[in-house]
Amino acid sequence: MSMKAAYPLKLSPALKKAAARLAKEDGVSLDHWINMAIAQKIAATETRDYLRRRFGKARLEDLRSILDKVPDNPPMPGDELPDDIRAKLLRE
């Protein structure tokens, strides 16, 4: 049995309009869509907090030490950078 608590949510008109449009596109009620959006935000925040507790905050030096271990091989066929991105990286 699920218990539902009423909460008078105040949304800006633009935010409500966008949420209502997305709920309609998903084929769900606005209430359901808002509940799922809140659930996704809670899950993302709790996952971030868990990963920070488990692994600590990432440091650039850690990434560099990992990347230094990767061999400098040419990309496999199909994994090449597009020409425009490769040119941009070479200019930097």
MDAnalysis code that builds the backbone (N, CA, C; Angstrom):
import MDAnalysis as mda
import numpy as np

u = mda.Universe.empty(276, n_residues=92, atom_resindex=np.repeat(np.arange(92), 3), trajectory=True)
u.add_TopologyAttr("name", ["N", "CA", "C"] * 92)
u.add_TopologyAttr("resid", np.arange(1, 93))
u.add_TopologyAttr("resname", ["MET", "SER", "MET", "LYS", "ALA", "ALA", "TYR", "PRO", "LEU", "LYS", "LEU", "SER", "PRO", "ALA", "LEU", "LYS", "LYS", "ALA", "ALA", "ALA", "ARG", "LEU", "ALA", "LYS", "GLU", "ASP", "GLY", "VAL", "SER", "LEU", "ASP", "HIS", "TRP", "ILE", "ASN", "MET", "ALA", "ILE", "ALA", "GLN", "LYS", "ILE", "ALA", "ALA", "THR", "GLU", "THR", "ARG", "ASP", "TYR", "LEU", "ARG", "ARG", "ARG", "PHE", "GLY", "LYS", "ALA", "ARG", "LEU", "GLU", "ASP", "LEU", "ARG", "SER", "ILE", "LEU", "ASP", "LYS", "VAL", "PRO", "ASP", "ASN", "PRO", "PRO", "MET", "PRO", "GLY", "ASP", "GLU", "LEU", "PRO", "ASP", "ASP", "ILE", "ARG", "ALA", "LYS", "LEU", "LEU", "ARG", "GLU"])
u.atoms.positions = np.array([
    [0.845, -1.177, 0.000],
    [0.000, 0.000, 0.000],
    [0.890, 1.240, 0.000],
    [0.695, 2.108, -0.970],
    [1.539, 3.298, -1.041],
    [0.841, 4.475, -0.367],
    [1.630, 5.211, 0.359],
    [1.114, 6.410, 1.022],
    [1.531, 7.604, 0.170],
    [0.599, 8.467, -0.124],
    [0.907, 9.642, -0.917],
    [0.688, 10.880, -0.070],
    [1.653, 11.763, -0.104],
    [1.547, 13.012, 0.630],
    [1.324, 14.144, -0.360],
    [0.370, 14.998, -0.053],
    [0.111, 16.150, -0.913],
    [1.110, 17.248, -0.578],
    [1.598, 17.902, -1.627],
    [2.525, 19.003, -1.443],
    [2.201, 20.062, -2.483],
    [1.869, 21.259, -2.034],
    [1.527, 22.321, -3.001],
    [2.783, 22.836, -3.689],
    [3.043, 22.351, -4.863],
    [4.250, 22.707, -5.604],
    [4.001, 23.963, -6.420],
    [4.890, 24.931, -6.277],
    [4.775, 26.171, -7.041],
    [5.847, 26.164, -8.129],
    [5.393, 26.128, -9.377],
    [6.301, 26.141, -10.527],
    [6.115, 27.437, -11.296],
    [7.185, 27.903, -11.907],
    [7.030, 29.048, -12.804],
    [6.179, 28.589, -13.982],
    [5.439, 29.485, -14.600],
    [4.605, 29.093, -15.744],
    [5.409, 28.416, -16.853],
    [6.603, 28.928, -17.137],
    [7.414, 28.341, -18.216],
    [7.850, 26.926, -17.858],
    [8.223, 26.722, -16.595],
    [8.655, 25.394, -16.162],
    [7.486, 24.414, -16.186],
    [6.331, 24.863, -15.742],
    [5.149, 23.990, -15.753],
    [4.756, 23.630, -17.182],
    [4.832, 24.602, -18.084],
    [4.482, 24.352, -19.483],
    [5.420, 23.315, -20.096],
    [6.720, 23.460, -19.842],
    [7.691, 22.507, -20.383],
    [7.488, 21.121, -19.779],
    [7.272, 21.050, -18.477],
    [7.058, 19.758, -17.819],
    [5.783, 19.101, -18.340],
    [4.731, 19.882, -18.512],
    [3.466, 19.338, -19.022],
    [3.643, 18.797, -20.439],
    [4.397, 19.520, -21.260],
    [4.650, 19.062, -22.632],
    [5.405, 17.743, -22.633],
    [6.443, 17.646, -21.786],
    [7.231, 16.417, -21.732],
    [6.425, 15.256, -21.160],
    [5.591, 15.544, -20.177],
    [4.733, 14.492, -19.616],
    [3.781, 13.964, -20.689],
    [3.224, 14.874, -21.476],
    [2.311, 14.469, -22.556],
    [3.047, 13.610, -23.579],
    [4.279, 14.035, -23.935],
    [5.073, 13.248, -24.881],
    [5.356, 11.848, -24.343],
    [5.548, 11.749, -23.026],
    [5.802, 10.445, -22.400],
    [4.526, 9.655, -22.152],
    [3.372, 10.295, -22.336],
    [2.097, 9.620, -22.139],
    [1.763, 9.378, -20.665],
    [2.222, 10.275, -19.803],
    [1.947, 10.140, -18.369],
    [1.385, 11.450, -17.847],
    [0.803, 11.396, -16.656],
    [0.277, 12.614, -16.045],
    [1.427, 13.512, -15.606],
    [1.111, 14.786, -15.446],
    [2.120, 15.732, -14.977],
    [2.599, 15.334, -13.580],
    [1.692, 14.908, -12.715],
    [2.086, 14.462, -11.367],
    [3.082, 13.307, -11.443],
    [2.798, 12.325, -12.285],
    [3.697, 11.178, -12.432],
    [5.052, 11.628, -12.973],
    [5.037, 12.496, -13.987],
    [6.276, 12.960, -14.592],
    [7.127, 13.702, -13.571],
    [6.507, 14.568, -12.773],
    [7.247, 15.310, -11.751],
    [7.814, 14.350, -10.707],
    [7.024, 13.353, -10.293],
    [7.525, 12.355, -9.341],
    [8.738, 11.626, -9.890],
    [8.691, 11.235, -11.159],
    [9.823, 10.530, -11.757],
    [11.040, 11.440, -11.896],
    [10.816, 12.720, -12.214],
    [11.935, 13.665, -12.318],
    [12.607, 13.836, -10.955],
    [11.818, 13.937, -9.910],
    [12.381, 14.056, -8.560],
    [13.120, 12.778, -8.184],
    [12.539, 11.623, -8.519],
    [13.193, 10.345, -8.210],
    [14.534, 10.242, -8.934],
    [14.602, 10.677, -10.194],
    [15.863, 10.641, -10.943],
    [16.905, 11.554, -10.314],
    [16.490, 12.728, -9.886],
    [17.429, 13.664, -9.255],
    [17.949, 13.092, -7.936],
    [17.055, 12.490, -7.152],
    [17.477, 11.873, -5.889],
    [18.466, 10.747, -6.163],
    [18.168, 9.901, -7.143],
    [19.060, 8.787, -7.469],
    [20.428, 9.291, -7.924],
    [20.452, 10.320, -8.758],
    [21.723, 10.866, -9.235],
    [22.537, 11.453, -8.084],
    [21.884, 12.186, -7.205],
    [22.572, 12.804, -6.076],
    [23.093, 11.751, -5.112],
    [22.266, 10.749, -4.814],
    [22.707, 9.695, -3.901],
    [23.834, 8.859, -4.507],
    [23.789, 8.643, -5.819],
    [24.872, 7.910, -6.487],
    [26.163, 8.708, -6.425],
    [26.087, 10.009, -6.702],
    [27.272, 10.864, -6.607],
    [27.851, 10.836, -5.192],
    [26.975, 10.957, -4.195],
    [27.439, 10.954, -2.804],
    [28.079, 9.618, -2.438],
    [27.481, 8.518, -2.891],
    [28.044, 7.195, -2.627],
    [29.430, 7.062, -3.251],
    [29.550, 7.478, -4.519],
    [30.838, 7.357, -5.199],
    [31.900, 8.232, -4.548],
    [31.510, 9.400, -4.079],
    [32.473, 10.251, -3.365],
    [32.929, 9.596, -2.066],
    [31.980, 9.001, -1.336],
    [32.356, 8.316, -0.089],
    [33.232, 7.108, -0.393],
    [32.912, 6.386, -1.434],
    [33.612, 5.140, -1.756],
    [34.999, 5.394, -2.336],
    [35.099, 6.378, -3.227],
    [36.340, 6.573, -3.960],
    [37.013, 7.917, -3.707],
    [36.367, 8.804, -3.020],
    [36.938, 10.126, -2.792],
    [36.782, 11.010, -4.002],
    [37.249, 12.200, -3.863],
    [37.147, 13.148, -4.968],
    [38.273, 12.899, -5.964],
    [37.923, 12.866, -7.237],
    [38.917, 12.619, -8.287],
    [39.883, 13.789, -8.361],
    [41.126, 13.456, -8.662],
    [42.156, 14.479, -8.819],
    [42.768, 14.349, -10.207],
    [43.126, 15.471, -10.782],
    [43.711, 15.476, -12.120],
    [44.975, 14.630, -12.175],
    [45.761, 14.649, -11.092],
    [46.999, 13.854, -11.065],
    [46.694, 12.354, -11.186],
    [45.585, 11.932, -10.571],
    [45.204, 10.519, -10.659],
    [44.881, 10.133, -12.096],
    [44.145, 11.002, -12.789],
    [43.807, 10.731, -14.187],
    [45.068, 10.666, -15.033],
    [45.980, 11.608, -14.807],
    [47.215, 11.609, -15.586],
    [48.029, 10.350, -15.355],
    [48.080, 9.875, -14.109],
    [48.862, 8.665, -13.831],
    [48.243, 7.447, -14.515],
    [46.936, 7.429, -14.621],
    [46.263, 6.326, -15.326],
    [46.523, 6.429, -16.823],
    [46.371, 7.627, -17.379],
    [46.568, 7.808, -18.817],
    [48.018, 7.555, -19.225],
    [48.953, 7.820, -18.327],
    [50.365, 7.559, -18.632],
    [50.642, 6.070, -18.847],
    [49.792, 5.218, -18.347],
    [49.979, 3.771, -18.486],
    [49.403, 3.234, -19.796],
    [48.628, 4.054, -20.496],
    [47.989, 3.620, -21.741],
    [49.017, 3.688, -22.862],
    [49.186, 2.612, -23.622],
    [50.158, 2.653, -24.718],
    [49.726, 3.647, -25.798],
    [50.704, 4.230, -26.458],
    [50.442, 5.222, -27.498],
    [50.332, 4.512, -28.841],
    [49.220, 3.832, -29.045],
    [48.972, 3.099, -30.281],
    [48.008, 3.887, -31.155],
    [48.071, 3.693, -32.454],
    [47.079, 4.350, -33.313],
    [45.700, 3.753, -33.036],
    [44.649, 4.536, -33.281],
    [43.300, 4.021, -33.024],
    [42.966, 2.849, -33.946],
    [42.103, 1.984, -33.456],
    [41.633, 0.870, -34.269],
    [40.734, 1.424, -35.374],
    [40.613, 0.727, -36.493],
    [39.745, 1.204, -37.571],
    [38.328, 1.481, -37.056],
    [37.835, 2.661, -37.368],
    [36.512, 3.073, -36.921],
    [36.538, 3.928, -35.671],
    [37.682, 3.941, -34.948],
    [37.802, 4.719, -33.716],
    [38.550, 6.036, -33.928],
    [38.873, 6.356, -35.165],
    [39.624, 7.573, -35.439],
    [38.766, 8.801, -35.117],
    [39.445, 9.881, -34.744],
    [38.743, 11.147, -34.537],
    [38.350, 11.720, -35.880],
    [37.200, 12.378, -35.950],
    [36.852, 13.069, -37.198],
    [37.918, 14.126, -37.503],
    [38.122, 14.409, -38.777],
    [39.181, 15.329, -39.204],
    [39.089, 16.690, -38.531],
    [37.864, 17.239, -38.391],
    [37.736, 18.586, -37.820],
    [38.144, 18.610, -36.343],
    [37.829, 17.567, -35.607],
    [38.201, 17.509, -34.191],
    [39.706, 17.280, -34.059],
    [40.244, 16.390, -34.867],
    [41.681, 16.133, -34.817],
    [42.455, 17.413, -35.119],
    [42.012, 18.174, -36.136],
    [42.679, 19.436, -36.495],
    [42.603, 20.424, -35.344],
    [41.465, 20.492, -34.679],
    [41.308, 21.419, -33.554],
    [42.252, 21.033, -32.412],
    [42.358, 19.750, -32.118],
    [43.247, 19.298, -31.036],
    [44.711, 19.563, -31.361],
    [45.078, 19.440, -32.616],
    [46.460, 19.676, -33.008],
    [46.833, 21.158, -32.919],
    [45.833, 22.051, -33.067],
    [46.082, 23.478, -32.955],
    [46.289, 23.921, -31.510],
    [45.715, 23.195, -30.569],
    [45.776, 23.595, -29.141],
    [47.088, 23.263, -28.512],
])
